[in-house]
Amino acid sequence: MTESSQRAYEQQVSAADIARLAGVTRAAVSNWRRRHEDFPTPITDRGTVARFRLSEVRAWLGRQHKGELESADVRLWNALRSTYHSDMAAGVAAVAELLTGGAPGDLGEEAAADARELATEGSASQAVQVLVERLGRSPLRADTELTTDLRLVRVIARAVDGSARSVFDPACGTGSLLLGVGARDAQRYGQEAVGSAARLTRARAALAGAPETEVRIGDALRVDRWPELRTELVICHPPAPTPEWGREELLVDPRWELALPPRAESEMAWLQHAYAHTLPGGMAAVVMSTAAAYRRTARRIRSEAVRRGLLTQVLALPAGLATGHAQPVHLWVLRRPSPRTPAVREVRMVDLTGTSPDDVLDPEQAPSATLPLVDLLDDTVDLSPQRHVAERSGDLLGDYEALRAEFDEALATLHGSLPNVLPELTEGGEDTGHSMARLADLASAGLVDLSGERPRALDEQLDSDFLNGFLYSPANRGRATSASGTHRTDAALPRFRG
């Protein structure tokens, strides 16, 4: 293997891998790339995913003496664990409040110093984001359910109205989704059942320069703290499905515009709760399990959403985007009709499952299919994008016609070039008018060698393949074979006029 090919196959790492290798934050790695001219050059830099050679990274870290000491975020996280134990959201909230100008409180001076040091590696907002990401990787399910992966936030932001001036998240957790979509100066409203997570969202909003953010505490399904609120955009990454969502006490709730959610379908309750808070012409986007697209118990709700022209698109997302589990998820997007935005007549199905979750997930570039409503309103009302995209993976007849047109064009090009390559041939009879030469005469003249199994041309004026092709052709075999079956090698050959 050449040196260039060996380097191409060398192990590669991302910026996140370098951060883990050095024991620092990704913001610190970004600063190194910006400040150090000798930092390794990426092999590839596709969008947000840059790849580096591991050997070059290790050599650079060694020269810079990076990663030899425990980083500030590791020290801070360990300090938070020893102080806050199972309520790590409260610890991260305390850090966020400190970095907005608050007092150390229960953090202690050492942890406060580590928090400030972590903020100097990038920004206060980035420092808190590092801790939120650690919260998402926590072994405690209660912590992971409070967070939304930034990759999932980015794909939702691409799928919804980015100019929305009012945004509502009824299960906002630590605030990543609420703060990551809509217009930069949008008014933002949230609700969260866990008080420490609500505190954290408020502090993150202050750090992110989003003062028009209000978060209320409570279980949004059982106790809606925003009963009169309607916004241009409602986004929701609901808690894990559970049968204990309060159905018995909410049987006649006005939020169930499509149908009463079944007891085992809390996702359908969250979907209708989000839609109920949407302004006319506004949009609701809800993260759903893949089973919600085909389970028979929720068929009526799916059917009503399609029949009324509310469901605009369903996106199938790759596995690994949801914190707490490795299963793939769907994103359902609904729009409330208005005089300016009437009910839709088609539903767009987008399949992103074949894309790596670390790549830029662009719904506009993914395989998709647009279906009339009537095509979905069958006995199952299956809204699984993969099924519909596979069935309509392309216009087969159109593809065939295009391929045939391309083939015809190639034939026409080839036909046009033939007169310039091949000489014109005239129609001949049985007697071509050429003089003949015997094979023995060619051998005597030193033009052919007859010592092998087949004659071999010795002169460049005569081709061996042509010679044997002529000798063993059906026509010549018929003339050169006797009744006994003996083949005469002394057949006559045409002598072409040069």
Contacts in CASP RR format, 6 or more apart in sequence:
PFRMAT RR
TARGET T0000
AUTHOR 0000-0000-0000
METHOD contacts of the structure
MODEL  1
MTESSQRAYEQQVSAADIARLAGVTRAAVSNWRRRHEDFPTPITDRGTVA
RFRLSEVRAWLGRQHKGELESADVRLWNALRSTYHSDMAAGVAAVAELLT
GGAPGDLGEEAAADARELATEGSASQAVQVLVERLGRSPLRADTELTTDL
RLVRVIARAVDGSARSVFDPACGTGSLLLGVGARDAQRYGQEAVGSAARL
TRARAALAGAPETEVRIGDALRVDRWPELRTELVICHPPAPTPEWGREEL
LVDPRWELALPPRAESEMAWLQHAYAHTLPGGMAAVVMSTAAAYRRTARR
IRSEAVRRGLLTQVLALPAGLATGHAQPVHLWVLRRPSPRTPAVREVRMV
DLTGTSPDDVLDPEQAPSATLPLVDLLDDTVDLSPQRHVAERSGDLLGDY
EALRAEFDEALATLHGSLPNVLPELTEGGEDTGHSMARLADLASAGLVDL
SGERPRALDEQLDSDFLNGFLYSPANRGRATSASGTHRTDAALPRFRG
1 9 0 8 1.000
7 53 0 8 1.000
10 53 0 8 1.000
10 54 0 8 1.000
10 55 0 8 1.000
11 53 0 8 1.000
11 54 0 8 1.000
11 55 0 8 1.000
12 43 0 8 1.000
12 51 0 8 1.000
12 52 0 8 1.000
12 53 0 8 1.000
12 54 0 8 1.000
13 21 0 8 1.000
13 51 0 8 1.000
13 52 0 8 1.000
13 53 0 8 1.000
13 54 0 8 1.000
13 57 0 8 1.000
14 49 0 8 1.000
14 50 0 8 1.000
14 51 0 8 1.000
14 52 0 8 1.000
14 358 0 8 1.000
15 26 0 8 1.000
15 29 0 8 1.000
15 30 0 8 1.000
15 33 0 8 1.000
15 50 0 8 1.000
15 52 0 8 1.000
16 26 0 8 1.000
18 29 0 8 1.000
18 52 0 8 1.000
18 57 0 8 1.000
18 61 0 8 1.000
19 25 0 8 1.000
19 26 0 8 1.000
19 28 0 8 1.000
19 29 0 8 1.000
21 57 0 8 1.000
21 58 0 8 1.000
21 61 0 8 1.000
21 67 0 8 1.000
22 28 0 8 1.000
22 29 0 8 1.000
22 61 0 8 1.000
22 66 0 8 1.000
22 67 0 8 1.000
22 71 0 8 1.000
23 67 0 8 1.000
23 70 0 8 1.000
23 71 0 8 1.000
23 73 0 8 1.000
23 74 0 8 1.000
24 66 0 8 1.000
24 67 0 8 1.000
24 71 0 8 1.000
24 73 0 8 1.000
24 121 0 8 1.000
25 71 0 8 1.000
25 73 0 8 1.000
25 118 0 8 1.000
25 121 0 8 1.000
25 122 0 8 1.000
25 126 0 8 1.000
25 127 0 8 1.000
25 130 0 8 1.000
26 130 0 8 1.000
27 121 0 8 1.000
27 122 0 8 1.000
27 123 0 8 1.000
27 126 0 8 1.000
27 127 0 8 1.000
27 130 0 8 1.000
28 71 0 8 1.000
28 121 0 8 1.000
28 122 0 8 1.000
30 122 0 8 1.000
31 121 0 8 1.000
31 122 0 8 1.000
32 39 0 8 1.000
32 64 0 8 1.000
32 66 0 8 1.000
33 39 0 8 1.000
36 60 0 8 1.000
36 64 0 8 1.000
38 60 0 8 1.000
38 63 0 8 1.000
39 60 0 8 1.000
40 52 0 8 1.000
40 53 0 8 1.000
40 56 0 8 1.000
40 57 0 8 1.000
40 60 0 8 1.000
41 52 0 8 1.000
42 50 0 8 1.000
42 51 0 8 1.000
42 52 0 8 1.000
43 51 0 8 1.000
43 52 0 8 1.000
43 53 0 8 1.000
44 50 0 8 1.000
44 51 0 8 1.000
45 51 0 8 1.000
46 359 0 8 1.000
46 360 0 8 1.000
47 360 0 8 1.000
48 360 0 8 1.000
49 358 0 8 1.000
49 359 0 8 1.000
49 360 0 8 1.000
60 66 0 8 1.000
61 67 0 8 1.000
72 114 0 8 1.000
72 115 0 8 1.000
72 117 0 8 1.000
72 118 0 8 1.000
72 121 0 8 1.000
73 114 0 8 1.000
73 118 0 8 1.000
73 127 0 8 1.000
73 130 0 8 1.000
73 131 0 8 1.000
73 134 0 8 1.000
75 110 0 8 1.000
75 114 0 8 1.000
76 95 0 8 1.000
76 111 0 8 1.000
76 114 0 8 1.000
76 115 0 8 1.000
76 118 0 8 1.000
76 131 0 8 1.000
77 131 0 8 1.000
77 134 0 8 1.000
79 107 0 8 1.000
79 108 0 8 1.000
79 110 0 8 1.000
79 111 0 8 1.000
79 114 0 8 1.000
80 88 0 8 1.000
80 91 0 8 1.000
80 92 0 8 1.000
80 95 0 8 1.000
80 107 0 8 1.000
80 111 0 8 1.000
80 131 0 8 1.000
81 88 0 8 1.000
83 91 0 8 1.000
83 106 0 8 1.000
83 107 0 8 1.000
83 108 0 8 1.000
83 111 0 8 1.000
84 90 0 8 1.000
84 91 0 8 1.000
84 94 0 8 1.000
84 106 0 8 1.000
86 140 0 8 1.000
86 142 0 8 1.000
87 196 0 8 1.000
88 135 0 8 1.000
88 138 0 8 1.000
88 140 0 8 1.000
88 143 0 8 1.000
89 135 0 8 1.000
89 143 0 8 1.000
89 146 0 8 1.000
89 174 0 8 1.000
89 194 0 8 1.000
89 196 0 8 1.000
89 197 0 8 1.000
89 200 0 8 1.000
90 196 0 8 1.000
90 199 0 8 1.000
91 106 0 8 1.000
91 107 0 8 1.000
91 196 0 8 1.000
92 128 0 8 1.000
92 131 0 8 1.000
92 132 0 8 1.000
92 135 0 8 1.000
92 174 0 8 1.000
92 200 0 8 1.000
93 196 0 8 1.000
93 197 0 8 1.000
93 199 0 8 1.000
93 200 0 8 1.000
93 203 0 8 1.000
94 105 0 8 1.000
94 106 0 8 1.000
94 107 0 8 1.000
95 107 0 8 1.000
95 111 0 8 1.000
95 115 0 8 1.000
95 127 0 8 1.000
95 128 0 8 1.000
95 131 0 8 1.000
96 128 0 8 1.000
96 200 0 8 1.000
96 203 0 8 1.000
96 204 0 8 1.000
96 207 0 8 1.000
97 199 0 8 1.000
97 203 0 8 1.000
98 104 0 8 1.000
98 105 0 8 1.000
98 107 0 8 1.000
98 112 0 8 1.000
98 115 0 8 1.000
98 116 0 8 1.000
99 115 0 8 1.000
99 116 0 8 1.000
99 119 0 8 1.000
99 124 0 8 1.000
99 127 0 8 1.000
99 128 0 8 1.000
99 203 0 8 1.000
99 207 0 8 1.000
100 124 0 8 1.000
100 203 0 8 1.000
100 206 0 8 1.000
100 207 0 8 1.000
104 111 0 8 1.000
104 112 0 8 1.000
107 115 0 8 1.000
115 127 0 8 1.000
118 127 0 8 1.000
118 130 0 8 1.000
119 126 0 8 1.000
119 127 0 8 1.000
121 127 0 8 1.000
124 207 0 8 1.000
125 204 0 8 1.000
125 207 0 8 1.000
125 208 0 8 1.000
128 200 0 8 1.000
128 203 0 8 1.000
128 204 0 8 1.000
128 207 0 8 1.000
129 150 0 8 1.000
132 147 0 8 1.000
132 174 0 8 1.000
132 176 0 8 1.000
132 200 0 8 1.000
132 204 0 8 1.000
133 147 0 8 1.000
133 150 0 8 1.000
135 143 0 8 1.000
135 144 0 8 1.000
135 146 0 8 1.000
135 147 0 8 1.000
135 174 0 8 1.000
136 143 0 8 1.000
136 144 0 8 1.000
136 146 0 8 1.000
136 147 0 8 1.000
136 149 0 8 1.000
136 323 0 8 1.000
136 324 0 8 1.000
137 144 0 8 1.000
137 323 0 8 1.000
138 144 0 8 1.000
141 240 0 8 1.000
141 324 0 8 1.000
142 194 0 8 1.000
144 323 0 8 1.000
144 324 0 8 1.000
145 239 0 8 1.000
145 240 0 8 1.000
145 323 0 8 1.000
145 324 0 8 1.000
146 173 0 8 1.000
146 174 0 8 1.000
146 194 0 8 1.000
146 197 0 8 1.000
147 173 0 8 1.000
147 174 0 8 1.000
147 176 0 8 1.000
147 323 0 8 1.000
148 173 0 8 1.000
148 174 0 8 1.000
148 175 0 8 1.000
148 176 0 8 1.000
148 177 0 8 1.000
148 237 0 8 1.000
148 323 0 8 1.000
149 320 0 8 1.000
149 321 0 8 1.000
149 322 0 8 1.000
149 323 0 8 1.000
150 176 0 8 1.000
151 321 0 8 1.000
151 357 0 8 1.000
151 358 0 8 1.000
151 361 0 8 1.000
152 177 0 8 1.000
152 237 0 8 1.000
152 287 0 8 1.000
152 317 0 8 1.000
152 321 0 8 1.000
152 322 0 8 1.000
152 329 0 8 1.000
153 176 0 8 1.000
153 177 0 8 1.000
153 180 0 8 1.000
153 181 0 8 1.000
154 360 0 8 1.000
154 361 0 8 1.000
155 315 0 8 1.000
155 317 0 8 1.000
155 321 0 8 1.000
155 331 0 8 1.000
155 352 0 8 1.000
155 361 0 8 1.000
155 363 0 8 1.000
156 177 0 8 1.000
156 181 0 8 1.000
156 235 0 8 1.000
156 285 0 8 1.000
156 287 0 8 1.000
156 331 0 8 1.000
157 180 0 8 1.000
157 181 0 8 1.000
157 182 0 8 1.000
158 361 0 8 1.000
158 362 0 8 1.000
158 363 0 8 1.000
158 364 0 8 1.000
159 285 0 8 1.000
159 313 0 8 1.000
159 315 0 8 1.000
159 331 0 8 1.000
159 333 0 8 1.000
159 363 0 8 1.000
160 181 0 8 1.000
160 182 0 8 1.000
160 233 0 8 1.000
160 235 0 8 1.000
160 283 0 8 1.000
160 285 0 8 1.000
160 333 0 8 1.000
161 182 0 8 1.000
161 232 0 8 1.000
161 233 0 8 1.000
161 282 0 8 1.000
161 283 0 8 1.000
162 181 0 8 1.000
162 182 0 8 1.000
162 183 0 8 1.000
162 233 0 8 1.000
163 182 0 8 1.000
163 183 0 8 1.000
164 181 0 8 1.000
164 182 0 8 1.000
164 183 0 8 1.000
164 186 0 8 1.000
164 231 0 8 1.000
164 232 0 8 1.000
164 233 0 8 1.000
164 282 0 8 1.000
164 283 0 8 1.000
165 182 0 8 1.000
165 183 0 8 1.000
165 185 0 8 1.000
165 186 0 8 1.000
165 187 0 8 1.000
165 232 0 8 1.000
166 186 0 8 1.000
166 187 0 8 1.000
166 188 0 8 1.000
166 189 0 8 1.000
166 231 0 8 1.000
166 232 0 8 1.000
166 233 0 8 1.000
166 279 0 8 1.000
167 178 0 8 1.000
167 181 0 8 1.000
167 182 0 8 1.000
167 186 0 8 1.000
167 187 0 8 1.000
167 188 0 8 1.000
167 189 0 8 1.000
167 231 0 8 1.000
167 232 0 8 1.000
167 233 0 8 1.000
167 234 0 8 1.000
167 235 0 8 1.000
168 188 0 8 1.000
168 189 0 8 1.000
168 190 0 8 1.000
168 226 0 8 1.000
168 229 0 8 1.000
168 231 0 8 1.000
168 233 0 8 1.000
168 234 0 8 1.000
168 235 0 8 1.000
168 277 0 8 1.000
169 175 0 8 1.000
169 177 0 8 1.000
169 178 0 8 1.000
169 188 0 8 1.000
169 189 0 8 1.000
169 190 0 8 1.000
169 191 0 8 1.000
169 234 0 8 1.000
169 235 0 8 1.000
169 236 0 8 1.000
170 190 0 8 1.000
170 191 0 8 1.000
170 220 0 8 1.000
170 224 0 8 1.000
170 226 0 8 1.000
170 234 0 8 1.000
170 236 0 8 1.000
170 270 0 8 1.000
170 273 0 8 1.000
170 274 0 8 1.000
170 277 0 8 1.000
171 191 0 8 1.000
171 192 0 8 1.000
171 193 0 8 1.000
171 220 0 8 1.000
171 236 0 8 1.000
171 237 0 8 1.000
171 238 0 8 1.000
171 239 0 8 1.000
171 270 0 8 1.000
172 178 0 8 1.000
172 190 0 8 1.000
172 191 0 8 1.000
172 192 0 8 1.000
172 197 0 8 1.000
172 198 0 8 1.000
172 201 0 8 1.000
172 215 0 8 1.000
173 192 0 8 1.000
173 194 0 8 1.000
173 197 0 8 1.000
173 198 0 8 1.000
173 200 0 8 1.000
173 201 0 8 1.000
174 197 0 8 1.000
174 200 0 8 1.000
174 201 0 8 1.000
174 204 0 8 1.000
175 197 0 8 1.000
175 200 0 8 1.000
175 201 0 8 1.000
175 204 0 8 1.000
175 205 0 8 1.000
177 235 0 8 1.000
177 236 0 8 1.000
177 237 0 8 1.000
178 188 0 8 1.000
178 190 0 8 1.000
178 201 0 8 1.000
178 213 0 8 1.000
178 235 0 8 1.000
179 188 0 8 1.000
179 201 0 8 1.000
179 204 0 8 1.000
179 205 0 8 1.000
179 208 0 8 1.000
179 210 0 8 1.000
179 213 0 8 1.000
181 233 0 8 1.000
181 235 0 8 1.000
182 233 0 8 1.000
185 212 0 8 1.000
186 210 0 8 1.000
186 212 0 8 1.000
186 233 0 8 1.000
187 212 0 8 1.000
187 213 0 8 1.000
187 231 0 8 1.000
188 205 0 8 1.000
188 210 0 8 1.000
188 212 0 8 1.000
188 213 0 8 1.000
188 214 0 8 1.000
189 213 0 8 1.000
189 214 0 8 1.000
189 215 0 8 1.000
189 226 0 8 1.000
189 229 0 8 1.000
189 231 0 8 1.000
190 201 0 8 1.000
190 213 0 8 1.000
190 214 0 8 1.000
190 215 0 8 1.000
190 216 0 8 1.000
190 226 0 8 1.000
191 215 0 8 1.000
191 216 0 8 1.000
191 217 0 8 1.000
191 218 0 8 1.000
191 220 0 8 1.000
191 224 0 8 1.000
191 225 0 8 1.000
191 226 0 8 1.000
192 198 0 8 1.000
192 201 0 8 1.000
192 215 0 8 1.000
192 216 0 8 1.000
192 217 0 8 1.000
192 218 0 8 1.000
193 217 0 8 1.000
193 218 0 8 1.000
193 219 0 8 1.000
193 220 0 8 1.000
195 217 0 8 1.000
198 215 0 8 1.000
198 216 0 8 1.000
198 217 0 8 1.000
201 213 0 8 1.000
201 215 0 8 1.000
202 213 0 8 1.000
202 215 0 8 1.000
205 211 0 8 1.000
205 213 0 8 1.000
205 215 0 8 1.000
216 225 0 8 1.000
216 226 0 8 1.000
217 225 0 8 1.000
218 225 0 8 1.000
220 273 0 8 1.000
221 245 0 8 1.000
221 246 0 8 1.000
221 250 0 8 1.000
221 266 0 8 1.000
221 269 0 8 1.000
221 270 0 8 1.000
221 273 0 8 1.000
222 245 0 8 1.000
222 246 0 8 1.000
222 249 0 8 1.000
222 250 0 8 1.000
224 255 0 8 1.000
224 273 0 8 1.000
226 277 0 8 1.000
229 277 0 8 1.000
230 277 0 8 1.000
230 278 0 8 1.000
230 279 0 8 1.000
231 277 0 8 1.000
231 278 0 8 1.000
231 279 0 8 1.000
231 282 0 8 1.000
232 278 0 8 1.000
232 279 0 8 1.000
232 281 0 8 1.000
232 282 0 8 1.000
232 283 0 8 1.000
233 278 0 8 1.000
233 282 0 8 1.000
233 283 0 8 1.000
233 284 0 8 1.000
233 285 0 8 1.000
234 274 0 8 1.000
234 275 0 8 1.000
234 277 0 8 1.000
234 278 0 8 1.000
234 283 0 8 1.000
234 284 0 8 1.000
234 285 0 8 1.000
235 274 0 8 1.000
235 284 0 8 1.000
235 285 0 8 1.000
235 286 0 8 1.000
236 270 0 8 1.000
236 273 0 8 1.000
236 274 0 8 1.000
236 284 0 8 1.000
236 285 0 8 1.000
236 286 0 8 1.000
236 287 0 8 1.000
237 286 0 8 1.000
237 287 0 8 1.000
237 322 0 8 1.000
238 266 0 8 1.000
238 267 0 8 1.000
238 270 0 8 1.000
238 286 0 8 1.000
238 287 0 8 1.000
239 266 0 8 1.000
241 264 0 8 1.000
241 265 0 8 1.000
241 266 0 8 1.000
241 267 0 8 1.000
241 289 0 8 1.000
242 266 0 8 1.000
243 263 0 8 1.000
243 264 0 8 1.000
243 266 0 8 1.000
245 266 0 8 1.000
245 269 0 8 1.000
247 260 0 8 1.000
247 261 0 8 1.000
247 262 0 8 1.000
247 263 0 8 1.000
247 269 0 8 1.000
250 256 0 8 1.000
250 269 0 8 1.000
251 260 0 8 1.000
254 276 0 8 1.000
255 272 0 8 1.000
255 273 0 8 1.000
255 276 0 8 1.000
256 269 0 8 1.000
256 272 0 8 1.000
257 272 0 8 1.000
257 275 0 8 1.000
257 276 0 8 1.000
258 272 0 8 1.000
258 275 0 8 1.000
258 300 0 8 1.000
258 301 0 8 1.000
258 304 0 8 1.000
258 305 0 8 1.000
258 308 0 8 1.000
259 300 0 8 1.000
259 301 0 8 1.000
259 304 0 8 1.000
261 268 0 8 1.000
261 269 0 8 1.000
261 272 0 8 1.000
261 298 0 8 1.000
261 301 0 8 1.000
262 268 0 8 1.000
262 297 0 8 1.000
262 298 0 8 1.000
264 297 0 8 1.000
265 292 0 8 1.000
265 295 0 8 1.000
265 297 0 8 1.000
265 298 0 8 1.000
265 301 0 8 1.000
267 286 0 8 1.000
267 288 0 8 1.000
267 289 0 8 1.000
267 292 0 8 1.000
267 298 0 8 1.000
268 292 0 8 1.000
268 298 0 8 1.000
268 301 0 8 1.000
270 286 0 8 1.000
271 284 0 8 1.000
271 286 0 8 1.000
271 288 0 8 1.000
271 301 0 8 1.000
271 332 0 8 1.000
271 334 0 8 1.000
272 301 0 8 1.000
274 284 0 8 1.000
274 285 0 8 1.000
274 286 0 8 1.000
274 334 0 8 1.000
275 284 0 8 1.000
275 310 0 8 1.000
275 334 0 8 1.000
275 336 0 8 1.000
277 284 0 8 1.000
278 284 0 8 1.000
278 334 0 8 1.000
278 335 0 8 1.000
278 336 0 8 1.000
279 336 0 8 1.000
280 336 0 8 1.000
280 337 0 8 1.000
280 338 0 8 1.000
280 339 0 8 1.000
280 341 0 8 1.000
281 335 0 8 1.000
281 336 0 8 1.000
281 337 0 8 1.000
281 338 0 8 1.000
281 340 0 8 1.000
281 341 0 8 1.000
282 335 0 8 1.000
282 336 0 8 1.000
282 338 0 8 1.000
282 341 0 8 1.000
283 312 0 8 1.000
283 333 0 8 1.000
283 334 0 8 1.000
283 335 0 8 1.000
283 336 0 8 1.000
284 333 0 8 1.000
284 334 0 8 1.000
284 335 0 8 1.000
284 336 0 8 1.000
285 331 0 8 1.000
285 332 0 8 1.000
285 333 0 8 1.000
285 334 0 8 1.000
286 331 0 8 1.000
286 332 0 8 1.000
286 334 0 8 1.000
287 322 0 8 1.000
287 329 0 8 1.000
287 330 0 8 1.000
287 331 0 8 1.000
288 329 0 8 1.000
288 330 0 8 1.000
288 331 0 8 1.000
288 332 0 8 1.000
289 327 0 8 1.000
289 329 0 8 1.000
289 330 0 8 1.000
290 316 0 8 1.000
290 327 0 8 1.000
290 328 0 8 1.000
290 329 0 8 1.000
290 330 0 8 1.000
290 384 0 8 1.000
292 298 0 8 1.000
292 330 0 8 1.000
293 302 0 8 1.000
293 314 0 8 1.000
293 330 0 8 1.000
293 382 0 8 1.000
293 383 0 8 1.000
293 384 0 8 1.000
294 380 0 8 1.000
294 382 0 8 1.000
294 383 0 8 1.000
294 384 0 8 1.000
296 380 0 8 1.000
299 380 0 8 1.000
299 381 0 8 1.000
302 381 0 8 1.000
302 383 0 8 1.000
303 377 0 8 1.000
303 381 0 8 1.000
304 310 0 8 1.000
305 311 0 8 1.000
305 334 0 8 1.000
306 347 0 8 1.000
306 373 0 8 1.000
306 376 0 8 1.000
306 377 0 8 1.000
306 381 0 8 1.000
306 383 0 8 1.000
307 373 0 8 1.000
307 377 0 8 1.000
308 337 0 8 1.000
308 343 0 8 1.000
309 337 0 8 1.000
309 343 0 8 1.000
309 344 0 8 1.000
309 345 0 8 1.000
309 373 0 8 1.000
310 334 0 8 1.000
310 335 0 8 1.000
310 336 0 8 1.000
310 337 0 8 1.000
310 343 0 8 1.000
310 344 0 8 1.000
311 332 0 8 1.000
311 333 0 8 1.000
311 334 0 8 1.000
311 344 0 8 1.000
311 347 0 8 1.000
311 383 0 8 1.000
312 333 0 8 1.000
312 334 0 8 1.000
312 335 0 8 1.000
312 344 0 8 1.000
312 347 0 8 1.000
312 348 0 8 1.000
313 333 0 8 1.000
313 347 0 8 1.000
313 348 0 8 1.000
313 349 0 8 1.000
313 350 0 8 1.000
313 363 0 8 1.000
314 330 0 8 1.000
314 331 0 8 1.000
314 332 0 8 1.000
314 333 0 8 1.000
314 347 0 8 1.000
314 348 0 8 1.000
314 349 0 8 1.000
314 350 0 8 1.000
314 383 0 8 1.000
314 384 0 8 1.000
314 385 0 8 1.000
315 330 0 8 1.000
315 331 0 8 1.000
315 333 0 8 1.000
315 350 0 8 1.000
315 352 0 8 1.000
315 363 0 8 1.000
315 366 0 8 1.000
315 385 0 8 1.000
316 328 0 8 1.000
316 330 0 8 1.000
316 349 0 8 1.000
316 350 0 8 1.000
316 351 0 8 1.000
316 352 0 8 1.000
316 353 0 8 1.000
316 384 0 8 1.000
316 385 0 8 1.000
316 386 0 8 1.000
317 328 0 8 1.000
317 329 0 8 1.000
317 330 0 8 1.000
317 331 0 8 1.000
317 352 0 8 1.000
317 353 0 8 1.000
317 357 0 8 1.000
317 361 0 8 1.000
318 328 0 8 1.000
318 352 0 8 1.000
318 353 0 8 1.000
318 354 0 8 1.000
318 355 0 8 1.000
318 356 0 8 1.000
318 357 0 8 1.000
318 361 0 8 1.000
319 326 0 8 1.000
319 327 0 8 1.000
319 328 0 8 1.000
319 353 0 8 1.000
319 357 0 8 1.000
320 326 0 8 1.000
320 327 0 8 1.000
320 328 0 8 1.000
320 357 0 8 1.000
321 328 0 8 1.000
321 329 0 8 1.000
321 357 0 8 1.000
322 329 0 8 1.000
328 353 0 8 1.000
330 383 0 8 1.000
330 384 0 8 1.000
330 385 0 8 1.000
332 383 0 8 1.000
335 341 0 8 1.000
335 344 0 8 1.000
337 343 0 8 1.000
344 373 0 8 1.000
345 372 0 8 1.000
345 373 0 8 1.000
346 370 0 8 1.000
346 371 0 8 1.000
346 372 0 8 1.000
346 373 0 8 1.000
347 370 0 8 1.000
347 371 0 8 1.000
347 373 0 8 1.000
347 376 0 8 1.000
347 383 0 8 1.000
348 368 0 8 1.000
348 369 0 8 1.000
348 370 0 8 1.000
348 371 0 8 1.000
349 368 0 8 1.000
349 369 0 8 1.000
349 370 0 8 1.000
349 371 0 8 1.000
349 383 0 8 1.000
349 385 0 8 1.000
349 388 0 8 1.000
349 389 0 8 1.000
350 363 0 8 1.000
350 366 0 8 1.000
350 367 0 8 1.000
350 368 0 8 1.000
350 385 0 8 1.000
350 389 0 8 1.000
351 366 0 8 1.000
351 367 0 8 1.000
351 368 0 8 1.000
351 385 0 8 1.000
351 386 0 8 1.000
351 389 0 8 1.000
352 361 0 8 1.000
352 363 0 8 1.000
352 366 0 8 1.000
353 386 0 8 1.000
355 361 0 8 1.000
355 366 0 8 1.000
367 389 0 8 1.000
367 393 0 8 1.000
368 385 0 8 1.000
368 389 0 8 1.000
369 385 0 8 1.000
369 388 0 8 1.000
369 389 0 8 1.000
369 391 0 8 1.000
369 392 0 8 1.000
369 393 0 8 1.000
371 388 0 8 1.000
371 392 0 8 1.000
376 382 0 8 1.000
376 383 0 8 1.000
432 494 0 8 1.000
434 494 0 8 1.000
434 495 0 8 1.000
434 496 0 8 1.000
434 497 0 8 1.000
435 494 0 8 1.000
435 495 0 8 1.000
436 492 0 8 1.000
436 493 0 8 1.000
436 494 0 8 1.000
436 495 0 8 1.000
437 492 0 8 1.000
437 493 0 8 1.000
437 494 0 8 1.000
437 495 0 8 1.000
438 490 0 8 1.000
438 491 0 8 1.000
438 492 0 8 1.000
438 493 0 8 1.000
439 448 0 8 1.000
439 450 0 8 1.000
439 455 0 8 1.000
439 471 0 8 1.000
439 489 0 8 1.000
439 490 0 8 1.000
439 491 0 8 1.000
439 492 0 8 1.000
439 493 0 8 1.000
440 490 0 8 1.000
442 448 0 8 1.000
442 462 0 8 1.000
442 493 0 8 1.000
443 449 0 8 1.000
443 450 0 8 1.000
443 455 0 8 1.000
446 458 0 8 1.000
446 459 0 8 1.000
447 457 0 8 1.000
447 458 0 8 1.000
447 459 0 8 1.000
447 461 0 8 1.000
447 462 0 8 1.000
448 455 0 8 1.000
448 456 0 8 1.000
448 457 0 8 1.000
448 458 0 8 1.000
448 462 0 8 1.000
448 467 0 8 1.000
449 455 0 8 1.000
449 456 0 8 1.000
449 457 0 8 1.000
449 458 0 8 1.000
450 489 0 8 1.000
454 468 0 8 1.000
454 471 0 8 1.000
455 464 0 8 1.000
455 467 0 8 1.000
455 468 0 8 1.000
455 471 0 8 1.000
455 489 0 8 1.000
456 464 0 8 1.000
456 467 0 8 1.000
457 463 0 8 1.000
457 464 0 8 1.000
457 467 0 8 1.000
467 493 0 8 1.000
470 476 0 8 1.000
470 493 0 8 1.000
470 494 0 8 1.000
471 480 0 8 1.000
471 489 0 8 1.000
471 491 0 8 1.000
471 493 0 8 1.000
476 491 0 8 1.000
477 487 0 8 1.000
479 491 0 8 1.000
480 487 0 8 1.000
480 488 0 8 1.000
480 489 0 8 1.000
480 491 0 8 1.000
481 487 0 8 1.000
481 488 0 8 1.000
482 488 0 8 1.000
END
